[in-house]
Amino acid sequence: MSQNPVTRAGGKFGLSSKERRDPMGVAILALNKLGQSPLLDKLKMRKQAEEIVFQSTRGGFKVAAAASRTFARKGKKGAPGTSTPKAQAKGLFDLTPTEDEQMLVDVVSEFAAEAVRPVAAEANEAAATPQDVLAATLEIGLPILGVSAELGGIAEERSAVAGTLVHEALAKGDMGVAVAALAPGAVATALSLWGTDEQQKTYLPEFTEAADVPAAALALTEPAVLFDVFKPSTTAVRQGDKLVLNGVKSFVPRGAEAELFIIGASLEGANVLVLVEAATAGIRIEADPAMGLKAASLTKVHLRDVTVEADAILGATDGSTYTEAVRNSRLAWCALALGTGQAVLDYVVPYVKTREAFGEPIAHRQAVAFMVANIAIELQAMRLVTYKAASRVARGVDATREIGLARKICADKGMQIGNDGVQLLGGHGFTKEHPVERWYRDLRAIGILEGGVLV
């Protein structure tokens, strides 16, 4: 008989006498007693019941944590925030990582190999990244990677290049887990880049100082046919000193547990980013399962007459901040494509060398060898364009063209790499025994999703 998840976590019932007097504790106690009932085995409902117990307790604790956190207003209202220094130009076209950047990449690469890759299949099936993995990402500083040191982060200067390298390294473990882990950092980076003094001092300490960093999400995508991120249907309307938001955002990572959203909306003919706390009345969250990125726990966020202060707008109101956020987010998705594409290449090379057909390795066939070589060539082209765009962003130089090129090549060639990886495995490519089918599904997101991640 399998053991109940909550029993595993804490003794017979996982509750102290004090907790049993608490309403949530009583509910958990009842659920655990249900989970231990022999009747479930007779009715062959053990697995379903344990899943209900696990989801109920996990959800209950998330709600309790969110309810206990308050974002106390601090800082000077309307005053400009602390800006992140721009990276210094090297004078030469050199995309080689600095010593600090390489050390960071080495740490994240090791984490991706040892902590992310082993749980990726399980996370995909559960449609959720394990909490211990998410907690471990806090220890290596992922949420504050793009936050300036002056604000409590680790960035001495604009860190678009470091962010790109980290996104790539983490996605090599698994793209879905990477998106789940990087989502809070997208919000923290946005606050560091565009927040006012009040916004930075109100929200950033929860990312830089708190023991448990809140789940948060940059929500830009909408569930519309031929959706154009620069023409959002979500609206923000001024009513006195308030803003009223209405609309729906889709593919929002970890939305069910998020405590803070940055919502993209149209305001008086311009696109803006609006800070919205998850506890605000009028917000409803529902699951939004997709073909890939299942470990990111994608959701829809419904906003119905959600009212916030007018100064909840993040950055400029003329659309420039919104546009910059979209482009930098696309750059982050390109970096994720690099990591997943590299994972495909690293997996298929030894496979075609050891898989035999007609008495020899299939790598001896020209068609196979050319396909593998093409993956490597396209991957290097993707990397070069993406790194160049990241270096321009870090220096504060217009990167519109470079990001556009990176987005196009990473969306098209990323999908091709995923497809070729499945092809090279033959029948094995269609099975879940090998991770390539999951990477193929994840890579199809690159040209579709907006927001969620940011460098």
Helices and strands as residue ranges (DSSP letters): H 5-9, H 17-21, H 23-35, H 39-42, H 46-68, H 99-111, I 112-116, G 117-119, H 120-126, H 131-139, G 142-144, G 149-151, H 160-171, H 175-194, H 197-208, E 216-219, E 235-239, E 242-253, E 260-267, E 270-277, E 283-287, G 294-296, E 298-309, G 310-312, E 313-314, H 320-354, E 356-357, E 360-361, G 362-364, H 366-394, H 400-424, G 426-430, H 436-443
